[in-house]
Amino acid sequence: MITRKPFGKTGHNSSRTLFGAASLAEVTQKEADATLDLLFRYNINHIDTAMGYGDAELRIGPWMKKHRDKFFLATKTVKRTYKEAMEEIESSRKRMNCDVIDLWQMHCLVEEDEWQTAMGPDGVLKAFIEAKEKGWVRYLGITGHGVQTPDFHMRSLEKYPFDSVLIPWNYPMSLNSGYTEQYMKLKKLCAEKEIAFQTIKAICRRPWPEGVKTRATWYEPLEEQEDINRAVAWVLSDDQCFLNTTGDIYVLPRVLQAAEDFSAGIITGPTDQDMARMADTLEMAPLFH
């Protein structure tokens, strides 16, 4: 059984491994329902999706009709204006068959012009606050890709007391000293303010080689169970971190098995030497620069 812990100050105990529903973007309902069975098997009670993840919200909709009380449900928007965001949250609620979404997140807010629009007088922040006041959403968060993510998240947290952040983190990225320094500053700030700290890209091996793509993930993932074990345990060894799973439902079982084995003490966090050897052998590389 995968361990659960408080998701920031929301009052919800979330599985430390969150289901990343980007993996449902291009699957059938039958495939999605088989994935739901897998989530129940591994005690996953937190779903992270987005309007921009293809058909993911539509695939989750039938689940919510029967199992809404079993999941903390998060979605995201890439819209940066009030009007567009309000239209999108209404659509997300309809697509997922639920009146209330637990967490609404500003997706990938890491560009200066977009940040200025989002935080401006008619920006998405206004929509977030209004949606929360209306009871359409319960909590608010921010997400980001790229090495600039920690800096933008800290700026966003100065603007508004968000309940969660989501940020890339894996061994290859940790070798970027500048990124790691800012990542640690953000993590410390989130710990002080009880802000839930979500990580993504745990099992990224490297960007896809040109002309090669064999998985639904937009990065080449680790494939072997032993390698996934190390990568997952490396992230979960930091008790503050939640790990968002992979974007491919057929790699997902290996990630969940690794998380369960870590929770049970069957596997432990690898040393830096272990990770360095794996990174060298597999020619791992950071996804962001």
Stockholm file with secondary structure:
# STOCKHOLM 1.0

chainA/1-289         MITRKPFGKTGHNSSRTLFGAASLAEVTQKEADATLDLLFRYNINHIDTAMGYGDAELRIGPWMKKHRDKFFLATKTVKRTYKEAMEEIESSRKRMNCDVIDLWQMHCLVEEDEWQTAMGPDGVLKAFIEAKEKGWVRYLGITGHGVQTPDFHMRSLEKYPFDSVLIPWNYPMSLNSGYTEQYMKLKKLCAEKEIAFQTIKAICRRPWPEGVKTRATWYEPLEEQEDINRAVAWVLSDDQCFLNTTGDIYVLPRVLQAAEDFSAGIITGPTDQDMARMADTLEMAPLFH
#=GR chainA/1-289 SS CCCEEECTTSSCEEESEEEEGGGGTTCCHHHHHHHHHHHHHTTCCEEECCTTSTTHHHHHHHHHHHHGGGCEEEEEECCCBHHHHHHHHHHHHHHTTCSCEEEEEETTCCCHHHHHHHTSTTBHHHHHHHHHHHTSEEEEEEECCSTTHHHHHHHHHHHSCCSEEEEECCHHHHTCHHHHHHHHHHHHHHHHHTCEEEEECTTEEESCCTTCCCSSSSSEECCSHHHHHHHHHHHHTSTTEEEECCSCTTTHHHHHHHHHHHHTTSSCCCCHHHHHHHHHHTTCCCSCC
#=GC SS_cons         CCCEEECTTSSCEEESEEEEGGGGTTCCHHHHHHHHHHHHHTTCCEEECCTTSTTHHHHHHHHHHHHGGGCEEEEEECCCBHHHHHHHHHHHHHHTTCSCEEEEEETTCCCHHHHHHHTSTTBHHHHHHHHHHHTSEEEEEEECCSTTHHHHHHHHHHHSCCSEEEEECCHHHHTCHHHHHHHHHHHHHHHHHTCEEEEECTTEEESCCTTCCCSSSSSEECCSHHHHHHHHHHHHTSTTEEEECCSCTTTHHHHHHHHHHHHTTSSCCCCHHHHHHHHHHTTCCCSCC
//
